[in-house]
Amino acid sequence: MSAKIRLDRQRLLALLREMIRIRRFEAKCVELYQAQKIRGFLHLYDGEEAVSVGVMAVLRPEDWVVATYREHGQALARGIPMRALMAEMLGKLEGCCRGRGGSMHIFDARTRFLGGNAIVGGGLPLAVGTALADKMQGRAALTCCFFGEGAVDEGEFHESLNLAELWKLPVLFVCENNLYSMGTPLEIAEAETDIAKKAGCYRMPSEAVDGMDVVAVEAAAARAAERIRSGEGPCFLECRTYRFRAHSMFDAQLYRSKEEVEAWRARDPIDRLARWMHDNGLLHTGEREAIEAEIDREIEDAVRFAEAGSLEPVEELERFVLMDEIPQERLVAGAAP
């Protein structure tokens, strides 16, 4: 396949802006977390922005997205409004999950964003299920499933890839390989560290791509999406990337050196694209600063909206926990409830 992507100035500015938007949104989340306005766990996407932005650029509104618990960047890139996302982070009723999901369980039906999944590898079989449903009902949609390299250790990884290829399902598997499963380095967890090769074992077209290069990610995702949409079955992308911050806010990062982190920071996907655009006359002096200022205003608006939001009434806390009582006439032997 030779899918083409646009590389004009406006397109590149849009990619740059979206990566900056994710980075600065999460920086504000750190402030709010330290002020104890965001509670629970917080897993940041800092450094991995090129993956979600590059992949989301080739998806369509009818496509599904299955995410991990490090999903703020994926949620923003998919189009979940920042106000609704920030309100969810603060546990407010105005959030996209009524404040019940929080950082690790973002869900939004309007954008077909099927949640951040806290279980490692838990999203893989969900993606196979949505793709199977679309295929059986003749719908023209693909399912994009994000997961980390730690999920490769799980049985769901192999079962899901096997069924997707066996049944030729429209799934784009995207492995965000940031080299560490929490604090476990890839090389001491996997005998074969080339994850794209693992997908190849299931006769699935697979490709490893520089996950710090948003243009390379978009191009690879476009090739894969074109093949999937033509009915040829699933594809697999291994995006080799790196998280600049800790695994979570409770991580002391004793498993990697500061020198390693700084070496990867030199490949920052935002700075890398901005530098290339500037050198080629596509990013003018002061333009990045103007983009950052505009995004900061959007973030401050989202924070005001979230802080002014309401908490769910105590009397409604049991809603959505258990299914409502089923009428007796529906409880027929052999019938689904």
Residue pairs with C-beta under 8 A, 6 or more apart in sequence:
1 223
1 226
1 227
1 230
2 223
3 58
3 219
3 222
3 223
3 225
3 226
4 222
5 11
5 57
5 58
5 215
5 218
5 219
5 222
7 215
9 277
9 282
12 215
12 273
12 277
12 282
12 283
13 277
13 282
13 283
13 287
13 291
15 53
15 54
15 57
15 214
15 215
15 218
15 273
16 270
16 273
16 274
16 277
16 283
16 288
16 291
17 291
17 295
18 49
18 53
18 76
18 77
19 49
19 50
19 53
19 214
19 269
19 270
19 273
20 270
20 288
20 291
20 292
20 295
21 76
21 82
21 295
21 298
22 45
22 49
22 52
22 53
22 72
22 73
22 76
22 77
23 46
23 49
23 270
24 292
24 295
24 296
24 299
25 72
25 76
25 82
25 85
25 86
25 295
25 299
25 302
26 44
26 45
26 46
26 72
26 73
27 46
28 299
28 303
29 38
29 42
29 44
29 72
29 89
29 103
30 42
30 44
30 249
32 38
32 89
32 90
32 303
33 42
33 249
37 90
37 307
38 89
38 90
38 102
38 103
39 91
39 102
40 102
40 103
40 104
41 69
41 103
41 104
41 248
41 249
41 250
42 103
42 248
42 249
43 69
43 70
43 103
43 104
43 247
43 248
44 70
44 72
44 243
44 245
44 246
45 52
45 70
45 71
45 72
45 73
45 74
45 243
46 243
46 244
46 245
47 178
47 212
47 241
47 242
47 243
47 244
47 245
47 264
47 265
47 268
47 269
48 70
48 73
48 176
48 178
48 211
48 241
48 242
48 243
49 73
49 214
49 269
49 270
50 211
50 212
50 213
50 214
50 217
50 239
50 241
50 269
50 273
51 73
51 146
51 174
51 176
51 211
51 217
51 239
51 241
52 73
52 74
52 77
52 78
52 146
53 73
53 77
53 214
53 217
53 218
54 214
54 215
54 216
54 217
54 218
54 220
54 221
55 77
55 144
55 146
55 172
55 174
55 217
55 218
55 221
55 237
56 65
56 74
56 77
56 78
57 218
57 221
58 218
58 221
58 222
58 225
59 65
59 78
59 142
59 144
59 225
60 141
61 111
61 112
62 112
62 139
62 140
62 141
63 112
63 141
63 142
63 143
63 144
64 112
64 114
64 127
64 130
64 131
64 134
64 141
64 142
64 143
64 144
65 74
65 78
65 111
65 112
65 113
65 114
65 143
65 144
65 146
66 114
66 115
66 117
66 123
66 124
66 126
66 127
66 130
66 143
66 144
66 145
66 146
67 74
67 75
67 106
67 113
67 114
67 115
67 116
67 117
67 123
67 146
68 74
68 116
68 117
68 123
68 146
68 147
68 148
68 176
69 103
69 104
69 105
69 116
69 117
69 118
70 116
70 148
70 176
70 243
71 104
71 106
71 115
71 116
71 146
72 85
72 89
72 103
72 106
74 113
74 116
74 146
75 85
75 106
75 108
75 113
75 116
76 82
76 85
78 108
78 111
78 113
79 111
80 96
80 106
80 108
80 111
80 113
81 96
82 298
82 299
82 301
82 302
83 94
83 301
83 302
83 305
83 306
84 94
84 95
84 96
84 108
85 95
85 96
85 106
85 302
86 95
86 299
86 302
86 303
86 305
86 306
87 93
87 94
87 95
87 96
87 99
87 302
87 305
87 306
87 309
88 95
88 96
88 97
88 99
88 101
88 102
88 106
89 95
89 102
89 103
89 306
90 99
90 306
90 307
90 309
91 99
91 102
91 311
92 99
92 306
92 309
92 310
92 311
93 99
93 309
93 310
93 311
93 312
94 305
94 306
94 309
94 310
95 101
95 306
95 309
96 106
96 107
96 108
97 105
97 106
97 107
98 312
98 320
99 309
99 311
99 312
100 312
100 320
101 107
101 115
101 116
103 116
104 116
104 118
105 115
105 116
105 117
105 118
106 113
106 115
106 116
107 113
107 114
107 115
107 116
114 123
114 126
114 130
115 123
117 123
117 126
120 147
120 148
120 150
120 151
120 153
120 154
120 181
121 147
121 150
121 151
121 153
121 154
121 155
121 156
121 157
122 156
123 145
123 146
123 147
124 145
124 147
124 151
124 154
124 156
124 157
124 159
124 160
124 161
124 173
125 156
125 159
125 160
126 145
127 143
127 144
127 145
127 160
127 164
127 171
127 173
128 160
128 163
128 164
128 169
128 171
130 143
131 142
131 143
131 164
131 169
131 170
131 171
131 234
132 167
132 169
133 139
134 140
134 141
134 142
134 143
134 170
135 167
135 168
135 169
135 170
140 229
141 170
142 170
142 171
142 172
142 225
142 228
142 229
143 169
143 170
143 171
143 172
144 171
144 172
144 174
145 171
145 172
145 173
145 174
146 174
146 176
147 157
147 173
147 174
147 175
147 176
148 175
148 176
148 177
148 178
148 181
149 175
149 176
149 177
149 178
149 179
149 181
149 186
149 190
149 195
150 181
150 182
150 184
150 189
151 157
151 175
152 175
152 190
152 195
152 198
153 181
153 189
153 190
157 198
158 202
160 173
161 173
161 199
161 202
161 204
161 234
161 236
162 202
163 169
164 171
164 173
164 204
164 233
164 234
165 202
165 203
165 204
165 233
165 234
168 231
168 232
168 233
168 234
169 233
169 234
170 228
170 229
170 231
170 233
170 234
171 228
171 234
171 235
172 221
172 224
172 225
172 228
172 234
172 235
172 237
173 199
173 204
173 234
173 235
173 236
173 237
174 221
174 237
174 239
175 195
175 236
175 237
175 238
175 239
176 211
176 239
176 241
177 186
177 195
177 211
177 238
177 239
177 240
177 241
178 241
178 242
178 243
179 185
179 186
179 242
180 186
180 243
180 247
180 255
180 256
181 189
182 247
182 251
183 247
183 251
183 253
183 254
183 255
184 255
185 255
185 256
186 193
187 193
192 198
194 208
194 238
195 208
195 238
196 206
196 207
196 208
196 236
196 237
196 238
197 206
199 206
199 236
199 238
200 206
200 236
204 233
204 234
204 235
204 236
205 224
205 227
205 235
205 236
206 235
206 236
206 237
206 238
207 220
207 223
207 224
207 235
207 236
207 237
207 238
208 237
208 238
208 240
209 216
209 217
209 220
209 237
209 238
209 239
209 240
210 216
210 217
210 239
210 240
211 217
211 239
211 240
211 241
211 242
211 269
212 240
212 241
212 242
212 264
212 267
212 268
212 269
212 272
213 269
213 272
213 273
214 269
214 273
215 273
217 237
217 239
220 237
221 237
224 235
224 236
224 237
225 235
227 233
227 235
228 234
228 235
242 264
242 267
244 261
244 264
244 265
244 268
246 252
246 253
247 253
274 283
274 288
277 283
323 337
326 337
330 337
331 337
